[in-house]
């Protein structure tokens, strides 16, 4: 199993120095994957959770590719409708080549209505646009003489049935985000049901979980999210995800306070603890 890290590329602590420190720390701890989030226009609905400055993920990953040597690079998730699909195909192909084949393109439909309005993109069509864009991107990559990258791995992000169906139809790993284990167990069964309904193989699993280490155990129940609790609880969650078929688990150490980005050492300590005891 690969274990990766969702690195915060936003907030008051986001700057080139800190992003470079994050990359070197995550790679130095032996993690397998470094991923960044995506927003383009930091409208009020976005800023409540992910305030400016916000470093555009493909640009930033291209820079981090030159700072790192081994670790995989990816997006969790690039919001597909925000950019022309041929632009995404070109940027991803170039980054794949420049990084030595280390890219994973995680994609999603997006949720910030004000951001869609600022970009002049119809919010109600975001699902259909995502499907259309993914078809165009994959078709573009078939032109090896031009793009020269082959088919880059695509993860389909999102927790909805529509995201599950998209993953099944595309044959891409499903990338659910921040959930409880009871929800995940039901969602995996639903994924299998959709696969049977569409007569397609069940997609691989590549979940992203919230990493929050506590000294005392969190009582089991429907509200404890995967990745929250003592080290033992977190490792048990990761092991259950592995048994369910997850080939990659992404750890998200951001707790929701933008000021955390000014003090990344606490997140690094939690990551170092997991890295020292990873399966």
C-alpha positions in Angstrom: 0.0 0.0 0.0 1.1 3.5 -0.8 0.5 6.3 1.7 0.5 9.9 0.6 0.0 13.4 2.1 -2.4 16.2 1.1 -0.2 19.3 1.5 -2.0 22.6 2.2 -1.2 25.0 -0.7 -3.4 27.9 0.7 -3.7 30.2 3.7 -1.5 32.7 5.4 1.4 30.3 5.7 1.4 29.4 2.0 4.6 30.7 0.4 7.4 29.2 -1.7 9.6 28.6 1.3 7.0 26.7 3.3 5.8 24.7 0.2 9.4 23.6 -0.4 9.8 22.6 3.3 6.6 20.6 3.1 7.7 18.8 0.0 11.1 18.0 1.4 9.6 16.9 4.7 7.0 14.6 3.2 9.5 13.0 0.8 12.1 12.7 3.6 9.6 10.9 5.8 9.3 8.2 3.1 5.7 9.0 2.0 4.8 7.9 -1.5 2.7 10.7 -2.8 2.3 14.5 -2.4 -1.0 16.0 -3.5 -2.4 19.6 -3.7 -5.9 21.0 -3.8 -7.4 23.3 -6.4 -9.2 26.6 -6.5 -8.9 29.4 -9.0 -11.1 32.3 -7.8 -11.0 32.7 -4.1 -14.6 33.8 -3.7 -16.2 34.3 -0.3 -17.5 30.7 -0.1 -14.0 29.3 -0.9 -12.2 31.8 1.4 -14.2 30.6 4.5 -12.4 27.3 4.3 -9.3 27.9 2.1 -8.3 31.5 2.2 -5.8 33.3 -0.1 -3.1 33.0 -1.1 -4.0 29.9 -3.0 -1.2 28.4 -5.1 -2.5 26.9 -8.3 -1.8 23.1 -8.1 -0.4 22.3 -11.5 2.0 25.3 -11.5 3.1 24.4 -8.0 3.5 20.7 -8.6 5.7 21.5 -11.6 8.0 23.6 -9.4 8.0 20.9 -6.6 8.9 18.3 -9.2 12.2 20.0 -9.5 12.7 20.1 -5.7 11.9 16.5 -5.2 13.3 13.3 -6.8 11.2 10.3 -5.9 7.8 11.2 -4.5 4.6 11.0 -6.6 2.8 14.2 -7.4 -0.9 14.8 -7.8 -4.1 16.8 -7.4 -6.8 16.1 -4.8 -8.7 17.3 -6.7 -8.4 19.4 -9.8 -11.8 20.9 -10.5 -12.4 19.7 -14.1 -14.9 22.3 -15.3 -12.6 25.2 -14.4 -10.2 24.8 -17.3 -10.4 24.0 -21.0 -9.9 20.2 -21.3 -7.1 20.6 -23.9 -5.3 22.9 -21.5 -5.5 20.4 -18.7 -4.4 17.6 -21.1 -1.4 19.8 -22.1 -0.4 20.8 -18.6 -0.7 17.3 -17.2 1.2 15.8 -20.1 4.0 18.3 -19.7 4.2 17.7 -16.0 4.2 14.0 -16.4 7.2 14.3 -18.7 9.1 16.9 -16.7 8.6 14.9 -13.4 9.7 11.6 -14.9 6.2 10.0 -14.9 5.2 10.8 -11.3 1.8 12.4 -11.9 -1.7 11.4 -10.7 -4.5 13.6 -11.9 -7.3 13.6 -9.3 -10.4 15.3 -10.6 -13.7 16.5 -9.2 -16.8 18.4 -10.2 -16.4 21.3 -7.6 -18.8 22.7 -5.0 -18.2 26.5 -4.7 -21.2 28.1 -6.5 -19.7 31.6 -6.3 -16.4 30.5 -7.8 -18.3 28.9 -10.8 -20.1 32.2 -11.2 -16.9 34.2 -11.1 -15.4 32.0 -13.8 -18.6 32.1 -16.0 -19.2 28.4 -15.8 -22.7 27.0 -15.2 -22.8 25.4 -11.8 -25.7 23.1 -12.7 -23.7 21.6 -15.6 -20.6 20.8 -13.6 -21.2 17.0 -13.6 -21.8 16.8 -17.4 -18.9 19.1 -18.1 -16.6 16.9 -16.0 -17.6 13.8 -18.0 -17.1 15.7 -21.3 -13.8 17.1 -20.3 -12.4 13.7 -19.1 -13.3 12.1 -22.4 -11.5 14.9 -24.3 -8.5 14.7 -22.1 -8.1 11.0 -22.5 -8.6 11.3 -26.3 -5.9 13.9 -26.4 -3.4 11.7 -24.6 -3.9 9.0 -27.3 -2.0 11.3 -29.6 1.4 10.2 -28.4 3.2 12.2 -31.2 1.9 15.4 -29.7 1.3 14.9 -26.0 3.8 12.1 -25.5 2.6 11.0 -22.1 0.4 8.0 -22.5 -2.6 7.6 -20.3 -1.9 9.4 -17.0 -3.6 7.9 -14.0 -6.9 9.7 -13.2 -8.6 9.5 -9.8 -12.3 10.4 -9.6 -12.9 12.4 -6.5 -16.1 12.8 -4.6 -18.4 11.0 -2.2 -21.7 11.1 -4.2 -23.3 8.3 -6.3 -22.4 10.4 -9.4 -18.7 10.2 -8.5 -18.9 6.5 -7.9 -20.6 6.0 -11.3 -18.0 8.2 -13.0 -15.2 6.1 -11.5 -16.9 2.9 -12.6 -17.6 4.2 -16.2 -14.0 5.5 -16.6 -12.4 2.5 -14.9 -10.5 4.9 -12.7 -9.8 4.6 -9.0 -12.5 6.2 -6.8 -11.1 8.9 -4.5 -13.6 9.5 -1.6 -12.7 12.4 0.7 -12.9 12.6 4.5 -15.5 10.2 5.8 -16.4 7.9 8.7 -15.7 4.2 8.5 -19.3 3.2 8.7 -20.1 5.4 5.8 -17.1 4.0 3.8 -18.3 0.4 4.3 -21.7 1.2 2.9 -20.2 3.3 0.1 -17.9 0.4 -1.0 -20.9 -1.9 -1.2 -22.7 0.7 -3.2 -19.7 1.0 -5.5 -19.9 -2.8 -6.1 -23.6 -2.6 -6.8 -23.1 0.2 -9.3 -20.3 -1.8 -11.0 -22.6 -4.8 -11.3 -25.4 -2.6 -12.6 -23.2 -1.2 -15.3 -21.5 -4.6 -15.9 -18.0 -3.0 -15.2 -15.2 -4.0 -12.9 -15.1 -2.5 -9.5 -12.7 0.5 -9.4 -9.7 0.6 -7.3 -9.9 2.6 -4.0 -7.7 5.6 -3.2 -9.3 7.3 -0.2 -8.3 10.6 1.5 -8.7 10.6 5.3 -8.4 13.3 7.9 -5.3 12.8 10.1 -5.8 14.0 13.6 -3.8 12.2 16.3 -5.1 12.3 19.9 -3.6 11.1 23.2 -6.8 9.3 24.3 -8.9 7.1 22.1 -12.0 8.6 20.5 -15.0 6.5 21.3 -16.1 4.4 18.3 -19.3 5.7 16.7 -20.8 7.2 13.6 -19.1 10.6 14.1 -15.5 9.6 14.3 -13.9 10.2 11.0 -11.3 7.8 9.6 -7.8 9.0 10.6 -8.9 10.5 13.9 -7.8 9.2 17.2 -4.8 7.6 18.8 -2.0 6.2 16.6 -3.5 2.7 17.1 -6.9 3.9 15.9 -5.4 5.5 12.8 -3.4 2.5 11.9 -6.4 0.3 12.3 -8.3 2.6 9.9 -5.5 2.3 7.4 -5.4 -1.4 7.7 -9.2 -1.7 7.2 -8.9 0.5 4.1 -6.2 -1.8 2.8 -8.3 -4.9 3.4 -11.2 -3.2 1.6 -8.9 -2.9 -1.5 -7.3 0.6 -1.1 -4.0 0.6 -2.9 -3.3 4.2 -1.8 -4.4 6.1 1.3 -3.9 9.9 1.4 -3.5 11.6 4.8 -4.9 15.1 5.2 -3.4 16.8 8.3 -5.3 20.1 7.9 -7.9 20.6 10.7 -9.7 23.6 9.3 -8.0 26.6 10.9 -6.0 28.6 8.3 -3.5 29.7 10.9 -2.3 26.1 11.1 -0.5 26.9 7.8 1.8 29.3 9.7 2.8 26.4 12.1 3.3 23.3 10.0 5.5 21.6 12.6 2.5 20.1 14.4 1.3 18.4 11.2 4.8 17.2 10.4 5.1 15.6 13.9 1.8 13.7 13.3 3.0 12.6 9.9 6.4 11.5 11.3 4.6 9.4 13.9 2.5 7.6 11.3 5.6 7.2 9.0 7.5 5.6 11.9 4.8 3.0 12.4 3.3 2.6 8.9 2.5 -0.9 7.8 
